[in-house]
Amino acid sequence: MTRLLTQGTTVVGVEFRDSTGRLRKAFVTHEVILSAYLNSAAILQRSGIGPADVLASAGITPVLVNENVGQNFQVQGILQLPAFWANMTGTGMGVGQTPSLATSMTTDTTGVPTPSNRAFLNFAFGFYGVPQVAALGVVQNFPVSKGYVKVNSPDPFMSPQIYTGLLSNSSDVVSYREDVRALILDITAYDPSFLPLTLDNATLYDDTALDAFIRANMEVQYHYHDMTKMGTSAATSVIDARFRVHGMTGLRVCDNGVIPVTDGNPSLPVSAIGDICGRLILEDAGSGYARKPNRVPAAAKKGARVSTPAKRAPSLSPRALPSSPEICAAIETYITWIRANRGDEGQRLVDAIINGPVYTAHNCASA
């Protein structure tokens, strides 16, 4: 799809390029549903719907100026913290929190549960040729930093400019610093056999050094949000509560870009967006479909406590650490897996492991 076709502020169809490279047009009888995720904002802008300065600099004739299209862009970052973990056996993966990262979930004035936890942990072990190597990732639930998506040309085959804004707000770095420190201390208190491969104690306890470590090793989680924000007016958002683009007729945006960052993986919210948007489309089309009201669980009524902080697990007695050659062999197996599966993207992680405390302490370079 190259752009929307409009008559005034009414969307009447779409232009697209077929498999032979020919530009074609398709016209609609009711409305266009835009679900292009990261490209939704770019398609709107190429169609003349977006910030005035973006449209002007790209040489696009404005159809409707909305300063929020492509703005408010947020993405979750993930900080990879691979570790050698002597007590690990078998394979496993999942998400979770350690006691310091887990907090109570309370409810707001509408009775909707409101999470106050800031970070969670992705983990996997046993998938890299050796069970004692664990890949951990700290993901921040509610970053403050914002970026943008904007087109530089009406050409649909020219990629839009994407600025994630990751860690551009210093408060996000402070939050990560506190969360990473809490995570490492929680895990090592529970199991001293946990040995981070890229983070040493000197860096862990030094704010400046830890901040630099976080900035150098942060990766994009590819959970994109809010570039076609939902809200009550065009002054602050792109679409209304029924997914209709403010000021336009015959156009909705139904994808993850309409909501703010969620506390975890967005797969479930994306499914909910598809379900709710589909129901609203049917309602507005006069199909006779009636949407059932959402029910608030009894446990989620105002002031009720939905969950309690996680209790600290008793410490484990660590299994005797393997010999240096065994540790080095495990790490080399992991490095081989990274190079085979992550290519150039994984080289930064490989470099961090090779220069990290465990690889250096056990003289793995000469093993």
Buried (B, 14 or more C-beta within 10 A) or exposed (E): BBBBBBEEBEBBBBBBEEEEEEEEEEEBEEBBBBBBBBBBBBBBBBBBBBBEEBBEEBEBEBBBBBBBBBBBBBBBBBBBBBBBBBBBEEEEEEEEBBBBBBBEBBBEEEBEBEBEBBBBBBBBBBBBEBBBBBBBBBBBBBBBBBBBBBBBBBEBEEEBBBEBBBBBBEEBBEBBBBBBBBBBBBBBBBBBBBBBBBBBEEBBEEEEBBBEBBEEBBBEBEBBBBBBBBBEEBEEBBBBEEBBBBBBBBBBBBBBBBBEBBBBBBEEBBEEBBEBBBBBBBBBEEEEEEEEEEEBEEEBEEEBEBBEBBEEEEEEEBEEBBEBEBBBBBBBBBBEBBBEEEEEEBEBBBEBBBEBBBBEEBEBEEB
